[in-house]
């Protein structure tokens, strides 16, 4: 059986996903990251579309792919 796939568009979530500059993060980003981490632990294929912060693309952190 294939893994279910989920893609989240949360442009400001990259710092929270990588644990950088988290003082600038609001509630929507936090909720989307918490949901994504939970789904990734349950074997979902989770991806995020985020703003460019100079990261390599794709960047994989905690099983979550970021574009």
N, C-alpha and C positions, 0 to 999 in steps of 0.2 A: 504494500500500500504506500502511495506517495505521501510525503509530508504535506500538510496544509500550508499554504503560503499566505502571508499577511504583509502588506506594505503600508507604512504609516508616513504621511507627509506632515512633518513637524519641523519646520525650518530652523527653529531656535533650539532644538533638543541636543545637538551635538556636544556642547560642553557638559551637559548632564550625563549623557551616555559615556563620556570619557572621564568624567569626574574632574572637570576643569571649570573654573569660574562659575561655580554653582550658585553664587549669590545673585546672579542676574536671571535666574530661571523662575518662571511663573508656574501656576497650578496646572495649566493645560499640558505643558511639556512634561512635568513630573508625572502626571497621570498616564500619558502616553508611553513614557519610558517604563513605568512600573508594569503596565499591561504587557508591553513588549517583552520584558524580562520574564514575566510569568509564562507567556506563551512560548518563549524560547526554551524554557525549562521543560515544557510539555511537548517538546519535539516539533514545534512549528518552525517553519522557515520564515524568519522575520527580517524585514528590510525597512530602513528609514531613508527618506529623502530629506536632507538637511542643507543648510547654508554651507558655502565653502569656507572652511577655517584653515586652509592650507593642508588638509589631510590628504593622504593617498586615497585613490578611489578604485575599487571599493575598500573601505576600512572595516574590519571585523573586530568587534569588541564584545566579549561575553556572549558569543554566538549570534550577535545581531549585526547584520551587514548595513553599512551606511554609505549612501551615494551622495 
